[in-house]
């Protein structure tokens, strides 16, 4: 079991790391995320707010950008 937090606020509990990280990415929430598992697993990452320039270009936060 994995508990997902943003800051100190608990969002939800998940059965897998993948589903928890997918939820965090698609939630639209920005900030410091912490994922804590009952087996001692810990992970932290930050999702930045989308910049206005990116939204004007149709780029979503977390999308890879290819430069040619």
Buried (B, 14 or more C-beta within 10 A) or exposed (E): EBBBBBEEEEBEEBEEBEEBBEBBBEBEBEEEBBBBBEEEEEBEEEBEEBEEEBEEEEBEBEEEEEEE
